[in-house]
Amino acid sequence: MGKTPLVKGNQVDNQTRCAHYRSEVDIIAIRFHCCGEYYACYSCHQELADHEPSRWPKRLWDELAILCGSCNHELTIHEYMNFPRCPVCEHEFNEGCRLHYPLYFEM
């Protein structure tokens, strides 16, 4: 079993929730295309990174870029977008995050 990736952010808990998103279903972190680092959310990246974010190009949506904060399973962007819950632990993801896809992913 591999090492759990470090998740950067503001007040990140052990399930990747941060100061900005703290509900029961806010349990994913996103590996940013620009730096390859996991952050709890876009706002955390804005506050802590020393560079502007870049979006994942569609051609790279098969890359592991989503971390389930419940079980630490990494998902591809395609998997994340097509399943409302983690395929391993079945913890539900926040459906409202779909509204933020354009911040992270080339649409």
Secondary structure as UniProt FT lines:
FT   STRAND          7..8
FT   TURN            14..15
FT   TURN            24..25
FT   STRAND          28..31
FT   TURN            33..35
FT   STRAND          38..39
FT   HELIX           42..48
FT   HELIX           58..60
FT   TURN            61..62
FT   STRAND          64..68
FT   TURN            69..71
FT   STRAND          74..76
FT   HELIX           77..82
FT   TURN            87..89
FT   HELIX           95..100
FT   HELIX           101..104
//
